[in-house]
């Protein structure tokens, strides 16, 4: 379920692009109805910023590499190990190199 926090954070960044009283582009809105984190990163216009940040923060790069593999269906998978679950949590929540921490600077 932790991947949803990244999905929601990215969607918050996308929503921030629409100013009060603006009417968002319908195609962009429809594209945001996805769980694909890479697509959402592009819609949020953060792909280049993340790539730049990862150049100077190896921990963020490792965290993104872990998080990007998340898919909505993972919550139904049996057999995920405790280590896999902890790695995903750490990749999301780590205060120095976690993806959520980085995304908070953009919403």
C-alpha positions in Angstrom: 0.0 0.0 0.0 3.0 2.3 0.5 3.2 2.9 -3.3 -0.1 4.7 -3.1 1.6 7.4 -1.0 4.0 8.1 -3.9 1.1 8.0 -6.4 -0.9 10.5 -4.3 2.1 12.8 -3.9 2.7 12.8 -7.6 -1.0 13.6 -8.2 -0.7 16.4 -5.7 2.2 17.8 -7.7 0.1 17.5 -10.9 -2.9 19.2 -9.3 -0.7 22.1 -8.1 -0.1 22.9 -11.8 -3.7 24.1 -12.1 -4.2 27.5 -10.6 -7.5 28.6 -9.0 -10.1 29.4 -11.6 -8.2 27.7 -14.3 -9.8 24.8 -16.2 -7.3 21.9 -16.6 -6.6 20.3 -20.0 -8.8 17.3 -20.4 -6.1 15.1 -22.0 -3.8 15.8 -19.1 -6.5 15.1 -16.6 -7.3 11.8 -18.3 -3.6 10.8 -18.4 -3.4 11.3 -14.6 -5.9 8.5 -14.1 -3.1 6.0 -13.8 -1.2 4.1 -11.2 2.0 4.2 -13.3 4.6 6.2 -11.3 6.8 7.0 -14.2 3.9 8.4 -16.2 2.8 10.5 -13.2 6.3 11.8 -12.7 6.3 13.0 -16.3 2.9 14.6 -16.0 4.1 16.3 -12.8 7.0 17.7 -14.9 9.4 16.4 -12.3 11.4 13.8 -14.4 14.3 16.1 -15.1 14.3 17.5 -11.6 14.4 14.0 -10.1 17.2 13.0 -12.5 19.2 16.0 -11.4 18.6 15.3 -7.7 19.6 11.7 -8.0 23.0 12.8 -9.4 23.9 14.3 -6.1 21.9 12.0 -3.8 22.8 8.3 -4.3 20.3 7.3 -1.6 17.5 9.0 -3.5 18.5 7.2 -6.7 18.4 3.9 -4.9 15.1 4.8 -3.3 13.6 5.7 -6.7 14.9 2.5 -8.2 13.0 0.6 -5.5 9.8 2.6 -5.7 9.5 2.7 -9.5 8.9 -1.1 -9.5 5.7 -0.6 -7.4 2.5 -1.6 -9.2 -1.1 -1.4 -7.9 -1.5 -5.1 -8.0 1.4 -5.8 -5.6 -0.9 -5.4 -2.7 -2.6 -8.7 -3.8 0.7 -10.6 -4.2 1.4 -13.4 -1.8 5.0 -14.2 -0.9 6.5 -10.8 -0.5 9.2 -11.0 2.0 9.5 -8.8 5.1 12.8 -7.5 3.6 11.0 -6.4 0.3 8.3 -4.7 2.3 10.8 -2.9 4.6 13.0 -1.9 1.6 9.9 -0.3 -0.1 8.9 1.5 3.1 12.5 2.8 3.6 12.7 3.9 0.0 9.5 5.9 0.5 9.9 7.3 4.0 13.6 7.8 4.7 14.0 11.4 5.8 17.3 11.9 3.9 16.8 9.9 0.7 13.2 8.9 0.6 11.1 9.6 -2.5 8.2 11.0 -0.4 10.5 13.4 1.3 11.8 14.7 -2.1 8.3 15.0 -3.5 7.1 17.1 -0.6 9.3 19.9 -1.8 7.3 20.1 -5.1 3.6 20.0 -4.0 
